[in-house]
């Protein structure tokens, strides 16, 4: 049995081929050679997904994401606002600044305090 070579057009070769990560998210326009990127590298994502604001980008390939949420106090039947701060990996193909709204997803532990990776930039402040 012989296999025929498929002839690709020039535009099909130039189109970015990003893998599916299992969630409805828009892949970034740029490509990168970061092995810890969920789109272009080999990092698998799983588990929790949350949205938050970038607080700091001072660390190398790491951003600090703040998540604001409401917590129910059952005794008083009222809500109080709380916050959580998470360190997340920033792939090279996603350009972030403090104040940007991002979506992060859980992955394997990348360091002592990093178990999340930024998968999408939602809006710019």
Steps between C-alpha positions, in 0.01 A plus 500: 500500500644835401443827677481816299664820612256777569583826328439797730451849375725777622227646722429170675866473598503856633186457711570452868427150618428511870386197687168467678531536877149376584332832584336768288773761497641714222862405422752786483601640162875462553691176533772424752754231577417481870467132606266606784251666264164319478453608136845451344681287758429168665333617823167331572230695685229360725277586792405849615446798273466855633510860383688778672706816464878508462655673801872460431724390212834552674598132521659312213227321293259538794205729567305554820125473439243633749158334511213684673201296610203510740479270802175420681498554878227257605443646844395837363380379159716765333788500258847639563756573231825308511807480285751235407845551353650231275833478318457381140739425214502754218575345159719705267222527240264686738607858575365620835513820703368580848125559484426254219213258551611141435372142518726249674477123523649239728792286386767284658724673756753709308684620812445520874226761469386473134227254403306720258566629147344796317308370199328814373508879521142624526527879508750779550458775757 
